[in-house]
Amino acid sequence: MKLTVTGTGYLGATHAICMAELGHEVLGVDISAERIAALNEGRVPFHEPGLADALTRSLATGRLSFTTDIAAAADFADTHFLTVGTPQHSEGRSADLSQVHGAVTALARHLHGRHLIIGKSTVPVGTAADLRRMLNQLTGPDTTVDIAWNPEFLREGHAVRDTLHPDRIVLGVAPGSTAESTVRDIYARTLADDGTPFLVTDLETAELVKGAANAFLATKISFINAIAEVCERSGADVTQLADALGHDTRIGRRFLGAGLGFGGGCLPKDIRAFASRAEQLGATGIPGLLGHVDEINLRQRRSVIDTVTDSFDGDVTGRRVSVLGVAFKPDSDDIRDSPALAIAGSLSRSGAQVTVHDPEAMGPASRILPELGYAPTPLDALRGAEVVVLATEWRDFIDLDPVAARDVVDRPFIIDGRNCLPVEAWIGAGWDYRGMGRRF
């Protein structure tokens, strides 16, 4: 099939490349000439395991190309994926839909005949209905545009697999729409090879699925972090408690890892937008619940900052702090709403001398916080440190030799912000170890 993908950020570039991997002819579209040039040259503008190799393969087949010409996209295909960003609005918690409206308006001006727009961006419920009304006003009598919604469920660090082998495909359609058959054809290989569940809903339900999923995951993470506080105050161990909870099939162990909490470009802004839209609709439960979830999540960062400050008797001025990790999660260079970077930045602003290391995210971080020190290796970051904060659970950090690390610091005091280190080995090497909600 011939497909276009409008928006080549993290979601759009991944989707375009993976659709070409499935055998389709794909044209990616974006207003950023720099990003389009990079992709056409085989360079992925962000770190995502496996994506660069997939881009190289797809470009070589001739099935994939990228352009800034939206008119070319309208001529290229009659099926168009919408993958532009929906960031948090600068004046509140709601989603900023300006990129969605701009992309649809630009595309609509060039459409003739029958077309299908398939939304993948995470949007407030009711957006598809608004776009249908927009399209009716923007297109001529010779043009019919159907709207469907196919939410994305990508995990950074696993995006290629999540696109090619998703755990479910959700499609929202309007009454009388023929989009289902088209979307089944697009994902035919995935459906045949993996037996992936294909769930067809109304548009409103499909729009809610991603936000609801993220709201639930965020709630689960903040729940275990709230429990971690109880564990710290009572002498219990949150990791053992989470293991016990995880054996309950109604609960499960995943996302019950106490630590610095969630960040990134999706969960924080999505739960705020979800709560904002619920409030607009007059629903009272979700805004209150997610407000507390967000508050608990942000409090975890403050807790680590307070622990560092207390270890210096309340004043970090001139003290040497090492922060291992600035990306919001491992296998990513994404620093958006990163707890690790927020902690490093806050300590630096309080007067600490902060040195960081991250395998992938130091470039993006240095553009945001150039005042931090950026070390080429983990041991270089630790050299002379008086406090070490493990803030992102990269394998490089988990596998650090605690004896070698002990030899380069000035004071062996470590805060394991992800509860990922082998505790006995670090304590045995002479470290003062502090976990999140643990006895140590």
C-alpha atoms as one frame of an Amber mdcrd trajectory, in Angstrom:
protein
   0.000   0.000   0.000   0.958   3.659  -0.343   0.877   5.596   2.943   1.905
   9.004   4.196   2.957   9.879   7.741   2.608  13.529   8.732   4.939  14.467
  11.574   8.373  12.835  11.857   9.158  13.281  15.522   9.664  10.249  17.738
   6.275   8.673  16.940   6.113   9.647  13.275   9.642   8.679  12.278   9.278
   5.335  14.029   5.900   4.681  12.434   7.022   5.648   8.930  10.131   3.468
   9.115   8.241   0.491  10.517   5.440   0.755   7.946   8.121   0.540   5.254
   9.553  -2.481   7.086   6.113  -4.090   6.717   6.419  -3.650   2.949   4.417
  -0.479   2.312   5.533   2.522   0.250   5.771   5.371   2.714   6.277   9.116
   2.411   7.060  10.948   5.650   6.190  14.642   5.877   7.393  17.354   8.241
   7.838  21.129   8.252  11.392  20.742   9.608  13.757  20.719   6.633  16.640
  19.749   8.941  14.824  16.683  10.244  13.713  15.616   6.758  17.257  15.953
   5.403  18.621  13.842   8.257  16.094  11.077   7.690  16.662  11.029   3.924
  20.388  10.693   4.657  19.739   7.724   6.932  20.234   9.549  10.227  17.674
   9.137  13.025  17.524  12.422  15.006  17.102  10.623  18.345  18.288   7.436
  20.028  16.049   4.389  19.660  17.556   0.880  19.535  17.175  -0.788  16.127
  15.581   2.182  14.378  18.683   3.411  12.518  19.232  -0.028  10.975  15.573
  -0.224   9.953  15.815   3.239   8.371  18.876   2.215   6.362  17.148  -0.943
   5.104  13.947   0.850   4.128  15.707   3.688   2.324  17.734   1.138   0.362
  14.574  -0.593  -0.876  13.185   2.682  -2.225   9.982   2.157  -0.235  10.658
   5.051   2.145  11.334   8.740   1.603  10.710  12.024   3.377   9.616  15.471
   2.231   8.543  18.901   3.449   5.996  19.139   0.621   2.506  18.450   1.996
   1.041  18.730  -1.507   3.254  15.829  -2.580   1.798  13.776   0.264  -1.747
  14.467  -0.914  -0.800  13.226  -4.398   1.246  10.266  -3.174  -1.461   8.303
  -1.339  -5.045   8.315  -0.158  -4.263   6.969   3.325  -2.561   9.371   5.701
  -1.295   8.764   9.255  -1.325  11.774  11.573   1.576  11.588  14.055   2.292
  15.169  15.113   3.011  16.185  18.698   0.428  17.179  21.296   2.535  18.826
  24.013   1.178  20.277  27.215  -0.289  23.711  26.600   1.950  26.553  27.750
  -0.944  28.141  29.646  -2.347  25.125  31.463  -2.522  21.356  31.774  -4.511
  20.703  28.588  -3.039  19.355  25.350  -1.902  21.849  22.749  -3.575  20.727
  19.501  -2.112  23.431  17.270   0.110  20.934  15.433  -2.844  18.599  14.865
  -5.042  21.372  13.488  -2.183  22.797  11.424  -1.296  19.465   9.839  -4.884
  18.571   8.969  -5.566  22.044   7.570  -2.418  21.946   5.418  -3.206  18.474
   4.088  -6.897  19.163   3.472  -6.134  22.017   1.077  -4.549  19.552  -1.351
  -6.930  16.588  -1.108  -9.175  15.516  -3.976 -11.260  12.362  -4.193 -11.554
   9.849  -1.351  -9.013   9.874   1.472  -8.574   8.386   4.936  -6.778  10.168
   7.773  -5.732   7.834  10.579  -4.858   9.645  13.785  -2.153   8.188  16.017
  -1.353  11.255  18.111  -2.556  11.228  21.721  -5.463  13.682  21.789  -8.322
  14.676  24.116 -11.573  12.819  23.555 -13.711  14.648  20.989 -10.780  15.691
  18.782 -11.706  13.389  15.896 -15.235  14.778  15.813 -13.806  18.311  15.696
 -11.496  17.345  12.840 -14.379  15.853  10.879 -16.189  19.181  11.117 -13.026
  21.019  10.077 -12.553  18.789   7.056 -16.140  19.275   5.934 -15.455  23.012
   5.818 -12.004  22.794   4.241 -12.607  20.303   1.420 -14.548  20.771  -1.787
 -17.564  18.836  -3.079 -15.299  16.472  -5.027 -13.530  15.321  -1.858 -14.522
  12.891   0.895 -12.242  12.428   3.897 -12.854   9.742   6.502 -11.298   9.983
   9.975 -10.245   7.003  12.088  -8.167   6.823  15.271  -5.435   4.237  15.843
  -3.676   5.179  19.120  -0.010   4.385  19.628   1.363   2.440  22.580   5.105
   2.851  22.108   7.620   2.407  24.896  10.818   4.345  24.354  13.633   1.858
  24.031  11.234  -0.741  22.581   9.484   1.304  19.893  10.420  -0.818  16.876
   9.131  -3.992  18.458   6.029  -2.230  19.793   5.193  -1.011  16.275   5.923
  -4.221  14.393   4.655  -6.594  17.104   2.121  -4.655  19.209   0.218  -6.308
  22.044  -3.014  -4.916  20.578  -4.240  -2.726  17.724  -7.080  -0.364  18.580
  -9.076   1.341  15.835 -11.794   3.902  16.399 -14.198   4.494  13.529 -17.328
   6.509  12.907 -20.627   4.789  12.017 -20.629   3.754   8.365 -16.838   4.098
   8.013 -14.954   1.714   5.743 -11.644   2.390   7.491 -11.500  -0.989   9.218
 -10.742  -2.931   6.045  -7.988  -0.472   5.075  -6.325  -0.616   8.490  -6.538
  -4.418   8.546  -4.704  -4.421   5.214  -2.022  -2.099   6.586  -1.344  -4.383
   9.550  -2.027  -7.638   7.672   1.467  -9.042   8.259   1.360  -8.266  11.957
  -2.108  -9.757  12.337  -1.127 -12.900  10.442   2.273 -13.454  12.055   1.460
 -12.567  15.665  -2.288 -13.039  16.004  -2.435  -9.539  17.467  -5.853  -8.628
  18.942  -7.616  -6.082  16.693 -10.138  -4.056  18.669 -12.639  -1.879  16.794
 -14.363   0.842  18.813 -16.082   4.148  18.311 -13.868   7.192  17.861 -14.324
   8.462  21.405 -13.262   5.192  23.020 -10.161   4.951  20.838  -9.195   8.511
  21.780  -9.471   7.654  25.475  -7.495   4.391  25.426  -3.945   5.813  25.420
  -4.690   8.447  28.047  -6.460   5.923  30.257  -3.585   3.440  29.915  -1.017
   6.069  30.859  -3.179   7.275  33.734  -3.346   3.737  35.128   0.410   3.150
  34.779   1.190   6.501  36.391  -1.181   5.698  39.244   0.502   2.345  39.817
   3.960   3.950  39.897   2.878   6.702  42.277   1.060   4.173  44.457   4.208
   2.158  45.096   6.183   5.362  45.710   3.617   6.436  48.298   3.956   2.986
  49.876   7.743   3.437  49.831   7.351   6.422  52.142   5.408   4.259  54.592
   8.138   1.614  54.351  10.871   4.143  55.110   9.038   5.413  58.168   8.232
   1.930  59.487  11.452   0.057  58.692   9.896  -2.134  55.997  11.400  -2.863
  52.573   9.352  -1.755  49.561  11.048  -4.153  47.132  10.061  -7.184  49.208
   6.588  -5.752  49.651   6.258  -5.212  45.876   7.374  -8.797  45.240   4.615
 -10.024  47.543   2.024  -7.800  45.878   3.160  -8.909  42.445   2.162 -12.519
  43.068  -1.449 -11.363  43.243  -2.685 -11.849  39.675  -5.087  -8.947  40.123
  -2.141  -6.599  40.679   1.011  -7.933  38.972   4.627  -6.969  39.610   5.290
  -4.691  36.633   5.424  -0.943  37.335   5.695  -1.590  41.075   9.284  -0.404
  41.215   9.708   2.375  43.770  12.115   5.117  42.787  12.343   8.588  41.311
   9.049   8.196  39.469   8.077   8.659  35.851   9.044  11.255  33.279   9.473
  11.522  29.528   7.425  13.050  26.784   4.237  11.046  27.345   3.178  10.079
  30.858   3.432  13.468  32.610   1.767  15.554  29.906  -0.755  12.836  29.021
  -2.106  12.433  32.550  -2.411  16.207  32.915  -4.250  16.516  29.607  -6.455
  13.532  30.490  -7.374  15.113  33.820  -7.982  18.489  32.188 -10.340  17.019
  29.598 -12.176  15.014  32.257 -12.642  18.212  34.225 -14.037  19.967  31.135
 -16.544  17.132  30.767 -17.654  17.512  34.383 -16.132  14.233  35.584 -14.898
  14.690  39.155 -13.009  11.505  40.074 -10.145  11.481  37.565  -8.908  15.082
  38.033  -8.539  14.616  41.783  -6.942  11.194  41.486  -4.426  12.179  38.818
  -3.628  15.409  40.620  -2.430  13.348  43.589  -0.570  10.948  41.266   1.308
  13.869  39.704   2.058  15.385  43.108   3.474  12.121  44.489   5.607  11.690
  41.382   7.165  15.143  41.665   7.688  14.657  45.407  10.040  11.735  44.733
  12.512  14.097  43.103  12.323  16.455  46.062  12.953  13.542  48.422  16.268
  12.718  46.743  17.313  16.366  46.677  16.517  16.604  50.404  18.552  13.468
  51.141  21.564  14.939  49.341  21.152  18.280  51.121  20.729  16.661  54.557
  23.929  14.677  54.033  25.739  18.039  53.871  23.998  19.433  56.972  21.589
  21.496  54.893  23.981  23.304  52.533  25.199  21.885  49.213  27.166  24.998
  48.209  30.462  23.941  46.665  29.870  20.248  47.420  30.665  17.714  44.711
  27.717  15.602  43.549  27.732  12.961  40.829  24.466  12.124  39.052  24.499
   8.945  37.001  21.953   9.378  34.223  20.097  12.327  32.726  17.682  10.536
  30.359  14.267   9.825  31.830  14.794   6.083  31.256  17.506   3.772  29.905
  17.852   3.036  26.160  16.711   6.566  25.361  18.212  10.025  24.934  14.917
  11.692  25.892  15.350  14.298  28.634  11.788  15.655  28.550  10.484  15.902
  32.121  13.390  13.708  33.237  13.572  13.187  37.014  17.338  12.664  36.666
  17.937  15.969  34.904  15.562  17.801  37.249  17.559  16.601  40.265  20.891
  17.505  38.680  19.625  20.951  37.716  18.099  21.681  41.122  21.284  20.734
  42.998  23.364  22.847  40.622  21.109  25.861  41.121  21.526  25.393  44.882
  25.272  25.756  44.515  26.493  22.161  44.211  29.192  21.201  41.723  27.263
  18.584  39.724  28.920  16.189  37.304  26.811  13.800  35.249  27.275  10.904
  32.870  24.732   9.290  30.552  25.476   6.881  27.674  23.183   8.695  25.220
  21.579  11.849  26.611  24.477  14.173  27.470  24.196  16.036  24.167  20.540
  17.012  24.647  21.135  17.696  28.358  24.118  19.979  27.738  21.979  22.165
  25.489  19.472  22.619  28.326  21.863  22.748  31.308  25.334  23.700  30.039
  26.395  24.605  33.587  26.607  20.938  34.605  29.831  18.980  34.269  29.653
  16.226  31.639  31.999  13.272  32.130  32.936  10.793  29.369  32.647   7.687
  31.594  30.831   6.723  34.799  34.095   6.566  36.773  35.093  10.003  35.501
  31.747  11.309  36.750  32.383   9.755  40.182  35.910  11.115  40.594  36.062
  13.251  43.745  32.333  12.986  44.439  30.981  13.374  47.947  27.507  12.054
  47.031  26.484   9.840  44.118  22.899   9.726  42.846  21.981   6.864  40.517
  19.092   8.466  38.645  18.658   6.393  35.451  18.948   2.613  35.513  21.320
   2.150  32.582  23.002  -1.248  32.474  26.370   0.549  32.560  25.544   1.817
  36.050  24.010  -1.393  37.391  27.168  -3.266  36.348  29.595  -0.760  37.921
  32.264  -2.335  40.117  31.519  -0.889  43.584  35.141  -1.354  44.681  36.502
   0.555  41.673  33.847   3.212  42.228  34.788   3.431  45.925  38.390   4.123
  45.019  37.646   7.280  43.008  35.108   9.085  45.238  35.931  11.268  48.225
  32.978   9.981  50.248  31.283   6.609  49.491  27.679   7.751  49.843  25.233
   6.607  47.154  21.503   7.178  46.691  20.056   4.444  44.509  17.162   6.360
  42.987  15.997   3.339  41.006  16.551   0.538  43.559  18.492  -1.300  40.877
  21.939  -1.882  42.381  23.071  -5.139  44.059  22.821  -3.808  47.614  25.019
  -6.334  49.383  27.902  -5.795  46.960  27.855  -2.027  47.425  27.547  -2.170
  51.196  30.260  -4.820  51.260  32.547  -2.480  49.315  32.174   0.127  52.035
  29.430   2.317  50.610  26.796   4.118  52.669  23.854   2.944  50.561  20.426
   4.628  50.548  17.571   3.116  48.564  14.029   4.357  47.978  11.693   2.873
  50.578  14.254   0.281  51.648  15.773  -0.616  55.014  19.254   0.311  53.789
